Amino acid sequence: MKRPVKRRPNIVLVGFMGTGKTSVGRRLASQLRMRYVDTDDIIERDSERRISDIFAEDGEPAFRELESEAVRKASKLNNHVISTGGGVVLKEANMIELKRNGVVFCLTATAEEIYRRVGHQTHRPLLQTSDALSKIQSMLAERRPYYAEADYMIRTTGRSFGEIITHIKRVFTKSTRNPKWREPYA
């Protein structure tokens, strides 16, 4: 008689662009022998278009609808590390879906660090402005209460990938063993 396969919750990474969701997520998945998926990749695959083209041709509201559909698909997965777009938290329904089968970690960084990491990138539609740092600062302020809905907050400024991953693994292990266990902001 076969033993039932134990379901393992997902690790979900949310946070502003440039906080390390993709880089951390890929490494974390590899170390934990979990699969990796990025909601932006799901959007691009399903729509057969680049994110920047969707923003340019259809606008942000249309993109957010595609993003919500990608979240619904990703949330049905099991034993995955899921990286999300920076604005996924703007819709409460997205966070509800992501938490249904996952532990949600918000990666954070200072505005200056984010600007240093991504301010020069031309594929970031929301940063195509004459003052990207100010745009980052205002968007961070606007999104802060939404990011605070994550289960755990993880600072990435001044930390190596190894430190961040070790911390997430420790918190994930403790939280899945004891759902009432909470760690303060780290």
C-alpha positions in Angstrom: 0.0 0.0 0.0 1.4 3.3 -1.0 1.7 6.1 1.5 0.0 9.3 0.5 2.3 12.0 -0.9 2.7 14.7 1.7 1.7 18.1 0.3 4.2 20.8 0.9 3.1 24.4 0.8 4.6 26.9 -1.6 7.0 29.6 -0.7 5.7 32.8 -2.3 8.0 35.9 -2.8 6.4 39.3 -3.1 8.0 42.7 -2.9 8.9 45.7 -5.0 10.9 45.3 -8.2 14.6 44.8 -7.6 14.3 43.4 -4.1 15.6 40.0 -5.3 12.5 37.9 -5.8 13.7 36.2 -9.0 17.4 35.7 -8.0 16.5 34.5 -4.5 13.6 32.4 -5.7 15.6 30.4 -8.2 18.4 29.7 -5.8 15.9 28.9 -3.0 14.0 26.4 -5.2 17.2 24.7 -6.1 18.4 24.3 -2.6 15.0 23.1 -1.3 14.5 20.8 -4.3 11.3 22.6 -5.1 10.1 23.8 -8.5 10.3 27.5 -9.4 7.8 29.6 -11.2 7.5 33.3 -11.8 4.0 34.9 -12.4 5.5 37.2 -15.0 6.7 34.2 -17.0 3.2 32.7 -16.9 1.8 36.0 -18.2 4.3 36.2 -21.0 3.8 32.6 -21.9 0.0 32.7 -21.9 -0.3 36.0 -23.7 2.6 35.3 -26.0 3.7 38.9 -25.4 6.4 40.7 -23.2 5.3 42.5 -20.1 6.5 45.8 -21.5 4.4 45.3 -24.6 1.3 44.6 -22.6 1.8 47.8 -20.6 2.5 49.8 -23.7 -0.3 48.4 -25.8 -3.1 47.6 -23.3 -2.1 49.6 -20.1 -1.6 48.6 -16.5 -5.2 47.6 -15.7 -5.1 45.0 -18.5 -1.8 43.7 -17.2 -3.2 43.5 -13.6 -6.0 41.2 -14.9 -3.5 38.9 -16.6 -1.4 39.0 -13.4 -4.4 37.9 -11.3 -5.0 35.0 -13.7 -1.3 34.0 -13.4 -1.7 34.1 -9.6 -4.7 31.8 -9.7 -2.7 29.3 -11.8 0.4 29.5 -9.7 -1.5 29.2 -6.4 -2.9 25.8 -7.5 0.7 24.4 -7.7 2.3 22.5 -4.8 5.9 22.4 -3.6 6.9 25.5 -5.6 8.8 28.7 -5.0 6.6 31.4 -6.6 8.0 34.8 -7.5 5.5 37.5 -8.3 5.5 40.9 -9.9 6.0 43.9 -7.6 2.3 45.0 -7.9 0.7 41.7 -7.3 -0.1 42.8 -3.7 -2.4 45.6 -5.0 -5.3 43.2 -5.3 -6.4 41.7 -2.1 -7.7 38.6 -4.0 -4.2 37.9 -5.2 -2.9 37.8 -1.6 -5.8 35.5 -0.5 -5.0 33.1 -3.4 -1.2 33.1 -2.7 -1.7 32.4 1.0 -4.2 29.6 0.4 -1.4 27.2 -0.3 1.7 29.2 0.5 3.8 31.0 3.0 4.2 34.6 1.7 7.6 36.4 2.2 7.9 40.0 1.3 11.5 40.9 0.2 12.3 44.6 1.0 15.1 47.0 0.1 15.6 50.7 0.5 14.6 52.9 -2.4 18.2 53.8 -3.0 19.2 50.2 -3.2 16.3 49.4 -5.6 17.4 52.3 -7.8 21.0 51.0 -7.8 19.8 47.6 -8.8 17.1 48.4 -11.5 17.1 52.1 -12.2 19.0 51.7 -15.4 16.9 48.8 -16.8 14.7 49.7 -19.8 12.4 46.7 -19.5 10.7 48.1 -16.3 7.7 50.0 -17.7 6.9 51.8 -14.4 10.4 53.3 -14.2 10.4 54.9 -17.6 10.4 58.4 -16.2 12.9 61.3 -15.8 13.2 60.7 -12.1 13.2 57.0 -11.4 14.3 57.3 -7.8 11.4 59.6 -6.9 9.0 57.2 -8.6 10.5 54.3 -6.6 10.1 56.2 -3.4 6.5 57.2 -4.1 5.5 53.7 -5.2 7.1 52.1 -2.1 5.2 54.5 0.1 2.0 53.7 -1.7 2.5 49.9 -1.6 3.9 49.6 2.0 0.6 48.7 3.6 0.0 46.1 0.9 3.4 44.5 1.4 2.8 44.4 5.1 0.1 41.8 4.5 2.8 39.2 3.8 3.4 36.5 6.4 7.0 37.6 6.8 9.1 40.6 5.9 12.8 40.0 4.9 15.3 42.8 4.4 17.6 42.3 1.4 19.6 45.6 1.5 23.2 44.8 2.6 22.6 41.0 2.7 24.0 38.3 0.5 21.8 35.8 -1.4 23.1 33.1 1.0 22.0 35.1 4.1 18.6 35.8 2.7 18.0 32.2 1.6 19.2 30.8 4.9 16.8 33.1 6.7 13.8 32.2 4.5 14.5 28.4 4.8 14.7 28.7 8.6 11.5 30.7 8.9 9.6 28.5 6.4 10.6 25.3 8.2 9.5 26.7 11.6 6.3 28.2 10.2 5.2 25.0 8.5 5.9 22.9 11.6 4.2 25.3 13.9 1.7 27.6 12.1 1.3 29.7 15.2 5.0 30.5 15.4 5.8 34.1 14.3 9.1 35.9 13.8 9.3 39.6 13.9 10.5 41.6 10.9 14.0 40.4 9.9 
